[in-house]
Amino acid sequence: MQTVIDLGVIFLAYVFGSIPFGLLIVKLKTGKDIREVESGRTGGTNAMRAAGFWAGFATAMLDILKGFGAAWFASFITPEHHWVHVVAPLAAILGHNHSIFLPERNASGKIIAFRGGAGGAPSVGGAMGLWPASILIILPLGMLTFFTLGIASITTMAVALFAIIIFAIRASQGLMPWIDVWYGIGAEILLIWALRPNLKKLFEGNERIVKYSLNGWLRARHEGKEAGK
């Protein structure tokens, strides 16, 4: 019976993670389908492109809630099964990246994929669910990465890396179980898988750089000097 409960919690975490908050917010604000904007993802970065800063901010906060809510719900329902607390937020990330509510069909109507986001925000939320204070470290480091490098895909992958490092340090000090480190590893794998197209662009030197970043400012300055020669 307990196994059924554990699996049920994980499934519910996946369904909760599948809620496309970005698509709903952008649709309500602008009438646009976020899947037809830029990257086509439903996360905060693309919501900001589609409907402005506040739409992106609201999407990111709700997506963080996915990971946090999944971990909290698992700890409430199965307090003695810590492995479920780790797997549940990973299921929420999986749902966010491959939403059951956003099937993609081919010309014959067959489902060929499930669309969604890249998983950065729910990854932060999942880490916060396992150790609430982690957001006070991961979020500032993520913002520093974003506004320094100006590349959303690198920032997304970095948040899971930060979780791995933080949790490994705490686990080595006996402050949390080592299984929590596997949350960060699992999240990183899911993020890298979702960002495969971005990684290809990154290696080709074609990845988008945000102009409101140090890297973007330096590039614009360099291009301005080149144009003035």
C-alpha positions, 0 to 999 in steps of 0.5 A: 500500500505504501508503494502505491502511495509513494508512486501516487505522490510522484505522479501527482508531482509530475501532473502539477509540474505539467501545468503550463503557467507561462502559456496561461499567463501569456495567453491571458495577457496578450492572447498569444500562444507562447509556443509560437514565440522565440524558443517556443518554451513555456518558462519565465524567460520566454514568457518575458519575451512574449508578454514583458517582465512581469509576465516572465516574473510571475511565470518564474515564481509559479514554476519555482512553486512547482518544485517546492510544492512537489517536495513539500507535498511528498514530505507531508504525505510520506515523511519517512520515505525521503527518497520520495522527497527527492524524486517528487521534485524531479518528477515536477521538473520532468512535467514542466519540460514535457507537459502532459497538457501540451502534446505535440502531434504530427500530421496524422494526429499521432503524439510525437512529443510533449512540450514545455520549458527547460526546467530552471525555475522548478529546479530551484524550487525543488532544491528549496523544498529539500533545504529552504535556505538554498534559494538564498544562495542559488537565486543570487548566484543564478542572477549573477550568472545571468547578468554577467554572461547573459546566456539563459541556457547556461544560467539554467544549467548552472542552478542545478550545478549550484544545488549539487555543490551546496548539497554535497558540502552540506552532506559532507558535514552531516547536515543532510543526506547524500541522496539529496545530492542526487536530486541536483544530479538528476535535475542537471541531467533533465536540464541538459537534455531539455537544452540540447538545441541551445547547447548546439547553438552555444558550441556554434557560437550562435546562442542568444546573449541578453543585451542587459548583461555585462557580456552583452554590454561588452559585445555591443561596445566592441561591435560599436568600435568595429563599426566606427573604424 
